[in-house]
Amino acid sequence: MSLPRRALVTAAASLAAALTLAACASTSGASAGLAPARGGTAPNGVTVNLTPQQNRVTTARVDALAALVPEEIRKKGTLAVVDSLGTTPPLDFYADDDRTVIGVEPDIAELVGNVLGLKVEFNPVSWENIFVGLDSGKYDVGFSNITVTEARKEKYDFATYRLDVLGFEAKKGSGWKVTGPRDVAGRTIAVASGTNQEKLLVGWSEQNVKDGLKPTDIKYFQSSSDYYLALSSGRIDAYVGPNPSAAFHAVQTGETEVIGTYSGGGDVLGKIAATTRKDNGLVKALGGALDEIIRNGTYGQVLKRWGLDGEAVQSSEINPPGLPRPKP
Protein backbone atom coordinates (compact mmCIF):
# COMPACT_ATOMS: atom_id res chain seq x y z
CA MET A 1 0.00 0.00 0.00
CA SER A 2 1.70 3.18 -1.15
CA LEU A 3 1.44 6.24 1.04
CA PRO A 4 0.99 9.69 -0.52
CA ARG A 5 3.44 12.26 0.73
CA ARG A 6 5.61 9.45 2.14
CA ALA A 7 8.60 11.74 2.39
CA LEU A 8 6.70 14.13 4.61
CA VAL A 9 5.49 11.37 6.87
CA THR A 10 9.01 10.00 7.14
CA ALA A 11 10.30 13.43 8.08
CA ALA A 12 7.53 13.75 10.63
CA ALA A 13 8.70 10.57 12.29
CA SER A 14 12.35 11.54 12.49
CA LEU A 15 12.25 11.73 16.26
CA ALA A 16 12.33 7.93 16.25
CA ALA A 17 15.29 7.62 13.90
CA ALA A 18 17.61 6.82 16.75
CA LEU A 19 15.41 4.20 17.72
CA THR A 20 3.15 5.73 13.42
CA LEU A 21 -2.33 6.47 15.00
CA ALA A 22 -2.43 8.80 17.79
CA ALA A 23 -3.64 7.83 21.25
CA CYS A 24 -6.69 9.88 20.62
CA ALA A 25 -7.00 9.17 16.96
CA SER A 26 -9.87 6.78 17.32
CA THR A 27 -13.43 7.00 16.20
CA SER A 28 -14.76 5.35 19.32
CA GLY A 29 -12.01 5.15 21.90
CA ALA A 30 -8.44 5.84 22.90
CA SER A 31 -5.36 3.74 22.85
CA ALA A 32 -4.04 2.52 26.12
CA GLY A 33 -1.66 5.03 27.62
CA LEU A 34 1.94 4.01 27.75
CA ALA A 35 3.15 3.65 31.29
CA PRO A 36 5.02 6.80 32.34
CA ALA A 37 8.71 5.97 32.48
CA ARG A 38 10.40 8.05 35.15
CA GLY A 39 13.49 8.85 33.16
CA GLY A 40 14.71 12.21 32.02
CA THR A 41 15.67 12.10 28.33
CA ALA A 42 13.55 12.69 25.25
CA PRO A 43 14.21 10.91 21.92
CA ASN A 44 16.14 13.96 20.64
CA GLY A 45 18.53 13.77 23.60
CA VAL A 46 17.04 16.71 25.45
CA THR A 47 16.81 16.34 29.23
CA VAL A 48 13.15 16.28 30.30
CA ASN A 49 11.86 18.10 33.36
CA LEU A 50 9.51 15.71 35.17
CA THR A 51 8.91 17.90 38.23
CA PRO A 52 5.80 20.00 38.97
CA GLN A 53 7.93 23.14 38.50
CA GLN A 54 7.78 23.12 34.73
CA ASN A 55 8.99 26.65 33.93
CA ARG A 56 6.93 26.46 30.76
CA VAL A 57 7.73 28.45 27.65
CA THR A 58 5.51 31.55 27.57
CA THR A 59 4.60 34.19 25.02
CA ALA A 60 2.86 37.56 24.83
CA ARG A 61 -0.83 38.31 24.41
CA VAL A 62 -1.91 39.44 20.94
CA ASP A 63 -4.85 41.81 21.27
CA ALA A 64 -6.15 41.29 17.74
CA LEU A 65 -6.36 37.54 18.30
CA ALA A 66 -7.75 37.89 21.83
CA ALA A 67 -10.58 39.92 20.30
CA LEU A 68 -11.61 36.88 18.24
CA VAL A 69 -12.47 34.91 21.38
CA PRO A 70 -16.24 34.59 21.89
CA GLU A 71 -17.52 37.13 24.40
CA GLU A 72 -18.68 34.53 26.91
CA ILE A 73 -15.19 33.03 27.18
CA ARG A 74 -13.50 36.42 27.07
CA LYS A 75 -15.57 37.68 30.01
CA LYS A 76 -14.87 34.52 31.97
CA GLY A 77 -11.15 35.05 31.44
CA THR A 78 -10.35 31.34 31.42
CA LEU A 79 -9.96 28.70 28.73
CA ALA A 80 -11.38 25.40 29.93
CA VAL A 81 -9.07 22.81 28.36
CA VAL A 82 -10.00 19.14 28.48
CA ASP A 83 -7.16 16.64 28.26
CA SER A 84 -6.54 12.97 28.91
CA LEU A 85 -5.94 11.40 32.30
CA GLY A 86 -2.21 11.88 32.03
CA THR A 87 -0.82 8.49 31.01
CA THR A 88 0.82 9.12 27.63
CA PRO A 89 4.26 10.71 28.01
CA PRO A 90 5.46 12.94 26.47
CA LEU A 91 2.03 14.01 25.23
CA ASP A 92 0.08 14.36 28.43
CA PHE A 93 1.14 12.77 31.72
CA TYR A 94 1.69 13.44 35.40
CA ALA A 95 4.81 14.95 36.89
CA ASP A 96 6.71 13.08 39.56
CA ASP A 97 4.22 14.36 42.15
CA ASP A 98 1.54 12.26 40.36
CA ARG A 99 -0.78 15.30 40.32
CA THR A 100 0.56 17.99 38.01
CA VAL A 101 -0.32 17.51 34.33
CA ILE A 102 2.71 18.05 32.09
CA GLY A 103 3.70 17.32 28.51
CA VAL A 104 3.60 18.80 25.05
CA GLU A 105 -0.21 19.12 24.97
CA PRO A 106 -0.45 21.21 28.17
CA ASP A 107 2.50 23.34 27.03
CA ILE A 108 0.87 24.17 23.69
CA ALA A 109 -2.46 24.84 25.41
CA GLU A 110 -0.73 27.27 27.78
CA LEU A 111 0.87 29.12 24.86
CA VAL A 112 -2.51 29.45 23.17
CA GLY A 113 -3.92 30.82 26.43
CA ASN A 114 -1.04 33.32 26.60
CA VAL A 115 -1.78 34.64 23.10
CA LEU A 116 -5.51 34.91 23.77
CA GLY A 117 -5.07 36.52 27.18
CA LEU A 118 -6.83 33.65 28.96
CA LYS A 119 -5.88 31.62 32.01
CA VAL A 120 -5.78 27.94 31.08
CA GLU A 121 -7.73 25.55 33.28
CA PHE A 122 -6.85 21.88 32.77
CA ASN A 123 -9.51 19.20 33.16
CA PRO A 124 -8.07 15.66 32.91
CA VAL A 125 -10.79 13.13 32.07
CA SER A 126 -11.14 9.73 30.43
CA TRP A 127 -11.13 9.63 26.63
CA GLU A 128 -14.89 9.31 26.10
CA ASN A 129 -15.58 12.15 28.52
CA ILE A 130 -13.48 14.54 26.46
CA PHE A 131 -16.21 14.56 23.83
CA VAL A 132 -19.06 14.43 26.31
CA GLY A 133 -17.66 17.57 27.92
CA LEU A 134 -17.12 19.35 24.60
CA ASP A 135 -20.64 18.46 23.47
CA SER A 136 -22.21 19.86 26.63
CA GLY A 137 -20.14 23.04 26.59
CA LYS A 138 -18.49 22.15 29.89
CA TYR A 139 -15.07 22.48 28.22
CA ASP A 140 -14.02 25.02 25.62
CA VAL A 141 -11.36 23.06 23.77
CA GLY A 142 -9.64 19.69 23.75
CA PHE A 143 -5.86 19.45 23.60
CA SER A 144 -5.49 15.69 23.86
CA ASN A 145 -3.75 14.34 20.75
CA ILE A 146 -7.07 14.35 18.88
CA THR A 147 -6.88 13.52 15.20
CA VAL A 148 -9.02 15.27 12.59
CA THR A 149 -11.51 12.86 11.00
CA GLU A 150 -14.29 13.47 8.53
CA ALA A 151 -16.79 11.96 10.96
CA ARG A 152 -15.71 14.25 13.80
CA LYS A 153 -15.94 17.31 11.58
CA GLU A 154 -19.72 16.96 11.71
CA LYS A 155 -19.67 17.90 15.41
CA TYR A 156 -16.39 19.71 15.99
CA ASP A 157 -14.14 22.41 14.58
CA PHE A 158 -10.40 21.77 14.38
CA ALA A 159 -7.24 23.87 14.36
CA THR A 160 -4.23 21.68 13.64
CA TYR A 161 -0.93 21.85 15.50
CA ARG A 162 0.99 18.59 15.00
CA LEU A 163 1.35 15.66 12.62
CA ASP A 164 -0.18 12.34 13.61
CA VAL A 165 2.32 9.50 13.41
CA LEU A 166 2.03 5.98 14.82
CA GLY A 167 4.87 3.70 15.84
CA PHE A 168 5.44 -0.05 16.02
CA GLU A 169 7.42 -0.76 19.19
CA ALA A 170 9.29 -4.05 19.61
CA LYS A 171 12.01 -5.47 21.84
CA LYS A 172 15.38 -3.94 21.10
CA GLY A 173 17.49 -5.86 18.61
CA SER A 174 14.58 -7.78 17.12
CA GLY A 175 15.97 -7.26 13.63
CA TRP A 176 12.45 -6.69 12.34
CA LYS A 177 11.18 -3.60 10.54
CA VAL A 178 7.65 -2.51 9.60
CA THR A 179 7.29 -0.57 6.37
CA GLY A 180 3.88 -1.79 5.23
CA PRO A 181 1.23 -4.52 5.40
CA ARG A 182 3.45 -7.46 4.38
CA ASP A 183 5.70 -6.90 7.38
CA VAL A 184 2.90 -7.69 9.85
CA ALA A 185 1.75 -10.90 8.14
CA GLY A 186 1.86 -13.79 10.61
CA ARG A 187 3.01 -11.53 13.44
CA THR A 188 1.39 -11.14 16.86
CA ILE A 189 0.76 -7.46 17.48
CA ALA A 190 -1.04 -5.69 20.31
CA VAL A 191 -3.22 -2.65 19.75
CA ALA A 192 -5.91 -0.80 21.67
CA SER A 193 -9.49 -1.59 20.77
CA GLY A 194 -11.63 1.02 19.03
CA THR A 195 -8.72 3.07 17.71
CA ASN A 196 -7.61 4.09 14.25
CA GLN A 197 -4.42 2.11 14.77
CA GLU A 198 -6.60 -0.96 15.24
CA LYS A 199 -8.46 -0.07 12.07
CA LEU A 200 -5.19 0.20 10.16
CA LEU A 201 -3.83 -3.07 11.54
CA VAL A 202 -7.05 -4.96 10.79
CA GLY A 203 -7.08 -3.52 7.28
CA TRP A 204 -3.50 -4.59 6.69
CA SER A 205 -4.24 -8.09 7.95
CA GLU A 206 -7.27 -8.42 5.68
CA GLN A 207 -5.23 -7.22 2.73
CA ASN A 208 -2.53 -9.79 3.48
CA VAL A 209 -5.08 -12.61 3.60
CA LYS A 210 -6.43 -11.51 0.21
CA ASP A 211 -2.85 -11.61 -1.07
CA GLY A 212 -2.40 -15.16 0.19
CA LEU A 213 -0.35 -14.22 3.26
CA LYS A 214 -0.95 -15.09 6.90
CA PRO A 215 -3.25 -12.86 8.98
CA THR A 216 -1.94 -10.80 11.87
CA ASP A 217 -2.73 -12.20 15.30
CA ILE A 218 -4.11 -9.06 16.98
CA LYS A 219 -4.05 -8.98 20.78
CA TYR A 220 -5.84 -6.67 23.22
CA PHE A 221 -4.96 -5.94 26.84
CA GLN A 222 -6.51 -3.92 29.66
CA SER A 223 -3.64 -1.57 30.51
CA SER A 224 -0.32 -0.24 29.28
CA SER A 225 1.57 -2.34 31.83
CA ASP A 226 -0.08 -5.45 30.35
CA TYR A 227 1.08 -4.48 26.85
CA TYR A 228 4.66 -4.10 27.98
CA LEU A 229 4.64 -7.25 30.07
CA ALA A 230 3.44 -9.16 27.01
CA LEU A 231 6.15 -7.55 24.90
CA SER A 232 8.96 -8.28 27.35
CA SER A 233 7.83 -11.90 27.79
CA GLY A 234 7.65 -12.51 24.05
CA ARG A 235 3.90 -13.10 23.94
CA ILE A 236 3.60 -10.38 21.32
CA ASP A 237 6.03 -9.26 18.63
CA ALA A 238 5.14 -5.57 18.82
CA TYR A 239 2.76 -2.96 20.14
CA VAL A 240 1.37 -0.28 17.83
CA GLY A 241 0.33 3.08 19.26
CA PRO A 242 1.21 6.79 19.26
CA ASN A 243 4.74 7.22 17.96
CA PRO A 244 5.65 10.06 20.36
CA SER A 245 4.87 7.83 23.33
CA ALA A 246 6.50 4.76 21.81
CA ALA A 247 9.70 6.65 21.02
CA PHE A 248 9.74 8.29 24.45
CA HIS A 249 9.18 4.96 26.19
CA ALA A 250 11.94 3.29 24.16
CA VAL A 251 14.47 5.92 25.16
CA GLN A 252 13.43 5.82 28.81
CA THR A 253 13.68 2.05 29.21
CA GLY A 254 16.44 1.20 26.74
CA GLU A 255 14.73 -2.17 26.26
CA THR A 256 12.56 -1.48 23.22
CA GLU A 257 12.79 0.38 19.92
CA VAL A 258 10.50 1.80 17.27
CA ILE A 259 10.79 -0.54 14.29
CA GLY A 260 8.51 1.36 11.93
CA THR A 261 6.42 4.47 11.65
CA TYR A 262 3.36 5.28 9.61
CA SER A 263 0.94 8.14 9.13
CA GLY A 264 -1.87 8.04 11.66
CA GLY A 265 -4.20 8.60 8.72
CA GLY A 266 -2.95 5.68 6.65
CA ASP A 267 -3.31 6.99 3.09
CA VAL A 268 -4.12 10.47 4.43
CA LEU A 269 -1.54 12.50 6.32
CA GLY A 270 -3.09 12.52 9.80
CA LYS A 271 -3.10 15.75 11.79
CA ILE A 272 -3.59 16.47 15.49
CA ALA A 273 -5.76 19.46 16.32
CA ALA A 274 -7.25 21.65 19.00
CA THR A 275 -10.87 20.51 19.08
CA THR A 276 -13.88 22.64 19.93
CA ARG A 277 -17.64 22.33 19.54
CA LYS A 278 -18.71 23.12 15.99
CA ASP A 279 -19.73 26.69 15.23
CA ASN A 280 -19.15 27.97 18.77
CA GLY A 281 -16.99 30.77 17.35
CA LEU A 282 -13.71 29.75 18.99
CA VAL A 283 -11.82 27.98 16.20
CA LYS A 284 -10.57 31.11 14.42
CA ALA A 285 -9.04 32.39 17.65
CA LEU A 286 -7.43 29.01 18.25
CA GLY A 287 -6.05 28.80 14.72
CA GLY A 288 -4.75 32.36 14.91
CA ALA A 289 -3.07 31.72 18.25
CA LEU A 290 -1.43 28.54 16.97
CA ASP A 291 -0.15 30.37 13.89
CA GLU A 292 1.26 33.07 16.16
CA ILE A 293 3.23 30.66 18.32
CA ILE A 294 4.48 28.86 15.21
CA ARG A 295 5.61 32.22 13.80
CA ASN A 296 7.27 33.49 16.97
CA GLY A 297 9.16 30.26 17.63
CA THR A 298 7.70 29.32 21.01
CA TYR A 299 5.87 26.38 19.43
CA GLY A 300 9.17 25.02 18.15
CA GLN A 301 10.73 25.43 21.59
CA VAL A 302 7.95 23.35 23.14
CA LEU A 303 8.24 20.55 20.60
CA LYS A 304 12.00 20.42 21.04
CA ARG A 305 11.55 20.41 24.82
CA TRP A 306 9.62 17.14 24.56
CA GLY A 307 11.55 15.55 21.69
CA LEU A 308 8.82 16.08 19.09
CA ASP A 309 10.62 18.48 16.74
CA GLY A 310 9.96 16.14 13.81
CA GLU A 311 6.17 16.36 14.13
CA ALA A 312 5.91 20.12 13.63
CA VAL A 313 3.48 21.73 11.19
CA GLN A 314 4.28 24.89 9.25
CA SER A 315 0.92 26.50 9.98
CA SER A 316 -2.39 25.73 11.66
CA GLU A 317 -5.16 24.57 9.33
CA ILE A 318 -8.80 25.02 10.21
CA ASN A 319 -10.91 21.96 9.44
CA PRO A 320 -8.55 20.36 6.86
CA PRO A 321 -9.36 17.05 5.15
CA GLY A 322 -9.50 14.42 7.86
CA LEU A 323 -9.26 10.67 8.11
CA PRO A 324 -11.91 9.22 5.79
CA ARG A 325 -15.01 7.51 7.00
CA PRO A 326 -14.87 3.72 7.22
CA LYS A 327 -16.04 2.00 4.05
CA PRO A 328 -19.36 0.20 4.46
LINZITA-V207387 format. One record per residue. N is the residue number from 1. RES is the residue in one letter. PHI is phi as a letter, one per 30 degrees, with the letter a starting at -180 (* if undefined). OMEGA is omega in radians with two decimals (* if undefined). D_FIRST is the distance of its C-alpha to the first C-alpha in whole Angstrom. Layout:
N_RES_PHI_OMEGA_D_FIRST ; N_RES_PHI_OMEGA_D_FIRST
This chain:
1_M_*_-3.14_0 ; 2_S_d_-3.08_4 ; 3_L_c_3.08_6 ; 4_P_e_3.10_10 ; 5_R_h_-3.11_13 ; 6_R_e_-3.09_11 ; 7_A_d_-3.13_15 ; 8_L_d_3.12_16 ; 9_V_d_3.13_14 ; 10_T_d_3.11_15 ; 11_A_d_-3.12_19 ; 12_A_d_-3.08_19 ; 13_A_c_-3.03_18 ; 14_S_d_3.12_21 ; 15_L_d_-3.13_23 ; 16_A_c_-3.06_22 ; 17_A_d_3.11_22 ; 18_A_d_-3.14_25 ; 19_L_d_*_24 ; 20_T_*_*_15 ; 21_L_*_-3.04_17 ; 22_A_d_3.13_20 ; 23_A_e_-3.10_23 ; 24_C_c_-3.12_24 ; 25_A_c_-3.10_21 ; 26_S_c_3.06_21 ; 27_T_c_-3.11_22 ; 28_S_b_3.14_25 ; 29_G_a_-3.13_26 ; 30_A_b_3.07_25 ; 31_S_d_3.10_24 ; 32_A_d_3.14_27 ; 33_G_d_3.08_28 ; 34_L_d_-3.09_28 ; 35_A_e_-3.14_32 ; 36_P_d_3.08_33 ; 37_A_d_-3.02_34 ; 38_R_d_3.06_38 ; 39_G_c_-3.08_37 ; 40_G_b_-3.13_37 ; 41_T_b_3.08_35 ; 42_A_d_-3.12_31 ; 43_P_e_3.13_28 ; 44_N_d_3.10_30 ; 45_G_i_-3.14_33 ; 46_V_d_3.08_35 ; 47_T_d_-3.07_37 ; 48_V_c_3.07_37 ; 49_N_d_-3.12_40 ; 50_L_c_-3.12_40 ; 51_T_c_3.08_43 ; 52_P_d_3.13_44 ; 53_Q_d_-2.98_46 ; 54_Q_d_-3.09_42 ; 55_N_h_-3.06_44 ; 56_R_d_3.00_41 ; 57_V_d_3.14_40 ; 58_T_b_3.11_42 ; 59_T_b_-3.04_43 ; 60_A_d_3.03_45 ; 61_R_d_3.05_45 ; 62_V_c_-3.01_45 ; 63_D_e_-3.10_47 ; 64_A_d_3.11_45 ; 65_L_d_3.09_42 ; 66_A_d_-3.13_44 ; 67_A_d_3.13_46 ; 68_L_d_-3.13_43 ; 69_V_d_3.10_43 ; 70_P_e_-3.02_44 ; 71_E_e_-3.10_48 ; 72_E_d_3.13_48 ; 73_I_d_-3.14_45 ; 74_R_d_3.13_47 ; 75_K_d_3.14_51 ; 76_K_d_3.09_49 ; 77_G_i_3.13_48 ; 78_T_b_3.05_46 ; 79_L_c_-3.12_42 ; 80_A_d_-3.10_41 ; 81_V_c_3.06_38 ; 82_V_c_-3.11_36 ; 83_D_b_-3.09_34 ; 84_S_d_-3.04_32 ; 85_L_d_3.02_35 ; 86_G_i_-3.11_34 ; 87_T_b_-3.10_32 ; 88_T_b_3.08_29 ; 89_P_d_0.01_30 ; 90_P_c_-3.09_30 ; 91_L_d_-3.03_29 ; 92_D_a_-3.09_32 ; 93_F_a_-3.08_34 ; 94_Y_c_3.05_38 ; 95_A_d_-3.08_40 ; 96_D_d_2.98_42 ; 97_D_c_-3.13_45 ; 98_D_h_3.10_42 ; 99_R_b_-3.05_43 ; 100_T_d_3.14_42 ; 101_V_d_3.14_39 ; 102_I_b_3.10_37 ; 103_G_k_-3.08_34 ; 104_V_d_-3.13_32 ; 105_E_d_3.09_31 ; 106_P_d_3.14_35 ; 107_D_d_3.13_36 ; 108_I_d_3.09_34 ; 109_A_d_3.12_36 ; 110_E_d_3.11_39 ; 111_L_d_3.09_38 ; 112_V_d_3.08_38 ; 113_G_d_3.09_41 ; 114_N_e_-3.08_43 ; 115_V_d_-3.08_42 ; 116_L_d_3.11_43 ; 117_G_i_-3.09_46 ; 118_L_b_3.03_45 ; 119_K_d_-3.10_45 ; 120_V_d_3.12_42 ; 121_E_c_-3.11_43 ; 122_F_d_-3.14_40 ; 123_N_b_3.14_39 ; 124_P_d_3.13_37 ; 125_V_b_3.05_36 ; 126_S_d_-3.04_34 ; 127_W_e_-3.08_30 ; 128_E_d_-3.12_31 ; 129_N_d_3.00_35 ; 130_I_e_-3.06_33 ; 131_F_d_3.05_32 ; 132_V_d_-3.14_36 ; 133_G_d_3.08_37 ; 134_L_d_-3.12_36 ; 135_D_d_-3.08_36 ; 136_S_d_-3.08_40 ; 137_G_i_3.13_41 ; 138_K_d_3.13_42 ; 139_Y_c_-3.11_39 ; 140_D_d_-3.03_38 ; 141_V_a_3.07_35 ; 142_G_c_2.96_32 ; 143_F_c_-3.03_31 ; 144_S_b_3.09_29 ; 145_N_h_-3.09_26 ; 146_I_d_-3.13_25 ; 147_T_c_3.07_21 ; 148_V_d_3.03_22 ; 149_T_b_3.12_20 ; 150_E_d_3.12_21 ; 151_A_d_-3.13_23 ; 152_R_d_-3.11_25 ; 153_K_d_3.07_26 ; 154_E_d_-3.05_29 ; 155_K_c_-3.02_31 ; 156_Y_b_2.97_30 ; 157_D_c_-3.05_30 ; 158_F_b_2.97_28 ; 159_A_b_-2.98_29 ; 160_T_d_3.11_26 ; 161_Y_b_3.11_27 ; 162_R_a_3.05_24 ; 163_L_d_-3.11_20 ; 164_D_c_-3.10_18 ; 165_V_b_3.09_17 ; 166_L_c_-3.13_16 ; 167_G_b_3.00_17 ; 168_F_c_-3.09_17 ; 169_E_c_-3.13_21 ; 170_A_b_3.07_22 ; 171_K_d_-3.10_26 ; 172_K_d_3.11_26 ; 173_G_i_-3.10_26 ; 174_S_d_-3.13_24 ; 175_G_i_-3.07_22 ; 176_W_c_3.12_19 ; 177_K_b_3.09_16 ; 178_V_c_3.09_13 ; 179_T_c_-3.12_10 ; 180_G_l_-3.03_7 ; 181_P_e_-3.07_7 ; 182_R_d_-3.09_9 ; 183_D_d_3.13_12 ; 184_V_c_3.13_13 ; 185_A_d_3.11_14 ; 186_G_i_3.14_17 ; 187_R_c_3.06_18 ; 188_T_c_-3.01_20 ; 189_I_b_3.11_19 ; 190_A_c_3.13_21 ; 191_V_a_3.12_20 ; 192_A_d_-3.11_22 ; 193_S_d_3.04_23 ; 194_G_i_-3.10_22 ; 195_T_c_3.07_20 ; 196_N_d_3.08_17 ; 197_Q_d_3.05_16 ; 198_E_d_3.13_17 ; 199_K_e_3.14_15 ; 200_L_d_-3.10_11 ; 201_L_d_3.11_13 ; 202_V_d_3.13_14 ; 203_G_d_3.10_11 ; 204_W_d_-3.14_9 ; 205_S_d_3.13_12 ; 206_E_d_3.12_12 ; 207_Q_d_3.13_9 ; 208_N_d_3.12_11 ; 209_V_d_3.11_14 ; 210_K_d_-3.13_13 ; 211_D_d_3.11_12 ; 212_G_i_3.13_15 ; 213_L_c_3.14_15 ; 214_K_d_3.07_17 ; 215_P_d_3.03_16 ; 216_T_d_3.06_16 ; 217_D_d_-3.04_20 ; 218_I_c_-3.10_20 ; 219_K_c_3.13_23 ; 220_Y_b_3.13_25 ; 221_F_b_-3.03_28 ; 222_Q_d_-3.04_31 ; 223_S_b_3.14_31 ; 224_S_d_3.14_29 ; 225_S_d_3.10_32 ; 226_D_d_3.11_31 ; 227_Y_d_-3.06_27 ; 228_Y_d_3.04_29 ; 229_L_d_3.12_31 ; 230_A_d_3.13_29 ; 231_L_d_-3.11_27 ; 232_S_d_-3.12_30 ; 233_S_d_3.12_31 ; 234_G_i_3.13_28 ; 235_R_d_3.03_28 ; 236_I_b_3.11_24 ; 237_D_d_-3.09_22 ; 238_A_a_3.01_20 ; 239_Y_b_3.11_21 ; 240_V_c_-3.11_18 ; 241_G_a_-3.12_20 ; 242_P_d_-3.11_20 ; 243_N_d_3.12_20 ; 244_P_e_-3.13_23 ; 245_S_d_3.13_25 ; 246_A_d_-3.13_23 ; 247_A_d_3.13_24 ; 248_F_d_-3.13_28 ; 249_H_d_-3.13_28 ; 250_A_d_3.14_27 ; 251_V_d_-3.11_30 ; 252_Q_d_-3.03_32 ; 253_T_d_-3.07_32 ; 254_G_i_-3.06_31 ; 255_E_c_-3.12_30 ; 256_T_b_3.07_26 ; 257_E_a_3.05_24 ; 258_V_d_-3.06_20 ; 259_I_c_3.09_18 ; 260_G_l_3.10_15 ; 261_T_b_-3.11_14 ; 262_Y_a_3.10_11 ; 263_S_d_3.09_12 ; 264_G_d_3.13_14 ; 265_G_c_-3.10_13 ; 266_G_i_-3.14_9 ; 267_D_d_3.10_8 ; 268_V_c_3.11_12 ; 269_L_d_-3.09_14 ; 270_G_d_3.14_16 ; 271_K_b_3.10_20 ; 272_I_c_-3.03_23 ; 273_A_b_2.91_26 ; 274_A_d_-2.97_30 ; 275_T_b_-3.11_30 ; 276_T_b_-3.10_33 ; 277_R_d_-3.04_35 ; 278_K_e_3.06_34 ; 279_D_i_3.07_37 ; 280_N_d_3.04_39 ; 281_G_i_-3.03_39 ; 282_L_c_-2.95_38 ; 283_V_d_3.14_34 ; 284_K_d_3.09_36 ; 285_A_d_3.12_38 ; 286_L_d_3.13_35 ; 287_G_d_3.12_33 ; 288_G_d_3.13_36 ; 289_A_d_3.12_37 ; 290_L_d_3.08_33 ; 291_D_d_3.14_33 ; 292_E_d_-3.12_37 ; 293_I_d_3.03_36 ; 294_I_d_-3.12_33 ; 295_R_d_-3.03_35 ; 296_N_d_3.02_38 ; 297_G_j_-3.12_36 ; 298_T_d_3.06_37 ; 299_Y_e_3.12_33 ; 300_G_d_3.11_32 ; 301_Q_d_-3.14_35 ; 302_V_d_-3.14_34 ; 303_L_d_3.13_30 ; 304_K_d_-3.13_32 ; 305_R_e_-3.09_34 ; 306_W_c_3.09_31 ; 307_G_i_-3.09_29 ; 308_L_c_-3.11_26 ; 309_D_e_-3.06_27 ; 310_G_d_-3.10_23 ; 311_E_c_-3.10_22 ; 312_A_d_2.98_25 ; 313_V_c_-3.13_25 ; 314_Q_d_3.11_27 ; 315_S_a_3.10_28 ; 316_S_c_3.11_28 ; 317_E_c_3.09_27 ; 318_I_c_3.12_28 ; 319_N_h_3.10_26 ; 320_P_d_3.04_23 ; 321_P_e_-3.10_20 ; 322_G_c_3.08_19 ; 323_L_e_-3.09_16 ; 324_P_d_3.07_16 ; 325_R_d_3.08_18 ; 326_P_d_3.09_17 ; 327_K_d_-3.14_17 ; 328_P_d_*_20
